[in-house]
Amino acid sequence: MTSPQGPFDDNPLVPRRKLHDEARFDITAMIDLVFMMNIFFLVTTVTAALAEIDLPAARHCAPADRDTSIVFTILAGPDRGPGELSIDEGPQGLSLADVDAHEPKIRAAVETAVRSNKNTVLIKAEKNVRLKDVSRVGAIAVAVPGTELKLAVFEKE
């Protein structure tokens, strides 16, 4: 039976199914998971990168003459805190919590050493001493004209 509109019936006896169903799923949870993973990897990567710096081992070394050197010994503090500084292996242990307070003592010791022909500043530091402490002491010591800086690292047994 044909209708006046054509051979297709708008109201068939058996309804036709669509040829394909549209696949739909909610990706909100997956997007949340991806963002959480990105944050996790960013945080752990940054923290791991800042945790330690591996400095290269020295390849060419020259011994420092102790007769022409003033020696600063820096011992590591507990839990990587500020260390202690000894000048010419003296008994005083100056705390490096505030290096600026000890700047006059460091500068006076270097100036005295330069006057007695000790032009080399030798900084001996334990392996666990913060690089910031070594850098600050070295900067104060080398500010005196006519000095040369040398560093040594030793492991505490």
C-alpha positions as CSV (number, residue, x, y, z in Angstrom):
1,M,0.0,0.0,0.0
2,T,1.4,3.3,-1.0
3,S,0.5,6.5,0.7
4,P,0.0,9.8,-1.2
5,Q,3.4,10.9,0.2
6,G,5.4,8.1,-1.4
7,P,6.4,4.6,-0.9
8,F,7.7,5.2,2.7
9,D,5.3,4.9,5.6
10,D,5.6,7.3,8.5
11,N,3.9,4.9,10.9
12,P,5.2,1.4,10.1
13,L,3.9,-1.7,12.0
14,V,7.4,-2.6,13.2
15,P,9.4,0.4,14.2
16,R,12.9,0.5,12.6
17,R,16.0,0.7,14.7
18,K,18.7,3.1,14.0
19,L,21.5,1.6,12.0
20,H,24.0,2.6,14.8
21,D,23.8,3.9,18.3
22,E,25.9,6.9,19.1
23,A,28.6,6.0,21.7
24,R,28.5,8.4,24.6
25,F,30.5,8.3,27.8
26,D,31.4,10.8,30.5
27,I,35.1,11.8,30.4
28,T,35.0,14.1,33.4
29,A,36.6,11.6,35.7
30,M,39.3,10.9,33.2
31,I,40.1,14.6,32.8
32,D,40.3,15.0,36.6
33,L,42.6,12.0,36.8
34,V,44.9,13.5,34.1
35,F,45.1,16.8,35.9
36,M,45.9,15.2,39.2
37,M,48.7,13.1,37.6
38,N,50.1,16.3,36.0
39,I,50.2,18.1,39.4
40,F,51.7,15.0,41.1
41,F,54.5,14.8,38.5
42,L,55.2,18.5,38.5
43,V,55.5,18.6,42.3
44,T,57.7,15.5,42.6
45,T,59.9,16.5,39.7
46,V,60.6,20.0,41.1
47,T,61.2,18.6,44.6
48,A,63.5,15.9,43.3
49,A,65.5,18.4,41.2
50,L,66.0,20.7,44.2
51,A,66.9,18.0,46.6
52,E,70.5,17.5,45.7
53,I,73.1,18.8,43.3
54,D,75.8,16.4,42.2
55,L,78.9,18.4,41.8
56,P,81.6,16.9,39.5
57,A,84.6,15.3,41.0
58,A,87.9,17.2,40.6
59,R,90.1,16.0,37.9
60,H,93.2,18.2,38.3
61,C,94.3,19.0,41.8
62,A,97.2,20.9,43.1
63,P,98.1,20.8,46.8
64,A,97.9,24.0,48.7
65,D,101.0,25.0,50.7
66,R,99.9,25.3,54.4
67,D,102.7,27.8,55.0
68,T,101.2,30.3,52.6
69,S,97.6,29.6,53.4
70,I,95.0,30.7,55.9
71,V,92.6,27.8,56.6
72,F,88.9,28.0,57.3
73,T,87.3,24.8,58.4
74,I,83.5,24.5,58.0
75,L,81.8,21.6,59.8
76,A,78.3,20.6,58.9
77,G,75.4,21.4,61.3
78,P,72.8,18.9,62.4
79,D,70.0,18.2,59.8
80,R,71.7,20.2,57.1
81,G,71.4,23.3,59.2
82,P,74.0,26.1,59.5
83,G,77.5,24.8,60.3
84,E,80.4,25.9,62.4
85,L,83.4,27.8,61.2
86,S,87.0,27.6,62.6
87,I,89.7,30.0,61.6
88,D,93.2,28.5,61.2
89,E,92.0,25.4,63.0
90,G,91.6,27.4,66.2
91,P,89.3,26.3,69.0
92,Q,86.5,28.8,68.4
93,G,83.6,27.4,66.5
94,L,81.7,30.4,65.0
95,S,78.1,29.5,64.1
96,L,77.2,30.2,60.4
97,A,73.6,30.9,61.3
98,D,74.5,34.6,60.9
99,V,77.7,34.9,58.8
100,D,77.3,38.6,58.6
101,A,77.9,38.9,62.3
102,H,81.2,37.2,61.9
103,E,82.3,39.1,58.8
104,P,84.7,41.4,60.7
105,K,86.5,38.4,62.3
106,I,86.8,36.6,59.0
107,R,88.0,39.8,57.2
108,A,90.5,40.6,60.0
109,A,91.9,37.1,59.9
110,V,92.5,37.2,56.2
111,E,94.0,40.7,56.4
112,T,96.4,39.5,59.1
113,A,97.3,36.5,56.9
114,V,98.0,38.7,53.9
115,R,100.3,40.9,55.9
116,S,102.3,37.8,56.8
117,N,102.5,36.6,53.2
118,K,99.7,34.1,53.4
119,N,97.9,34.9,50.1
120,T,95.9,31.7,49.7
121,V,92.5,31.3,51.4
122,L,91.8,27.5,51.9
123,I,88.3,26.5,52.8
124,K,88.0,23.0,54.1
125,A,84.4,21.8,54.3
126,E,82.7,18.6,55.2
127,K,80.7,16.9,52.5
128,N,77.3,17.8,54.0
129,V,78.0,21.5,54.4
130,R,75.5,23.7,52.6
131,L,77.0,25.3,49.5
132,K,75.5,28.6,50.6
133,D,77.7,28.7,53.7
134,V,80.9,27.9,51.8
135,S,80.0,30.6,49.2
136,R,79.3,33.3,51.8
137,V,82.6,32.6,53.7
138,G,84.5,32.5,50.5
139,A,83.0,35.8,49.3
140,I,84.0,37.6,52.5
141,A,87.5,36.1,52.5
142,V,88.3,36.9,48.8
143,A,87.0,40.5,49.2
144,V,90.4,41.3,50.7
145,P,92.8,42.3,47.9
146,G,95.6,40.0,47.0
147,T,94.0,36.7,48.0
148,E,93.4,33.5,46.1
149,L,90.6,31.0,47.0
150,K,91.0,27.2,47.1
151,L,88.4,24.7,48.3
152,A,88.7,21.3,49.8
153,V,86.0,18.8,50.7
154,F,86.5,16.0,53.2
155,E,84.2,13.2,54.4
156,K,83.6,12.9,58.1
157,E,84.2,9.3,59.3
